[in-house]
């Protein structure tokens, strides 16, 4: 196969085709993710740059706080127009203040609203119940017809 360019091309094509079948799920996920992002951008009144910056802020906050708390506590981050809402539980007042300080130092964060509770981390069952309540609230807003549910964030 060293001296035959056509054979090398055929082998390369076969390798690509075999690899592509294994990546089908990845391609599907990429397409679905792209469609979901497009729908989100179309439904949101914020500019795309602001949406992506808010997402970056949330990701950065999650990474930094995960390292700082070392598994003690449970913190949620919601960024909207560069304002970050902190919800969840932390073990001490010192941890609550530290989380707020760390998040406020993330580039482009304008304001931090700290609604953290000093308590043990909530259970998965409790968070699941919260998600259920959130979905019921969103469903009620959807059926209301007085405003667009995409204009609010239920936390």
Buried (B, 14 or more C-beta within 10 A) or exposed (E): EEEEEEEEEEEEEEEEEEEEEEEEEEEEEEEEEEEEBEEEEEEBEEEEEBBEBBEBBBEBBBEBBEEBBEEEBBBBBBBBEBBBBBBBBBBEEEBBEBBBEBBBEBEEBEEBEBEBEEEEBBEEEEBEEBEEEEEEEBEEBEEEEEEEBBEEEEE
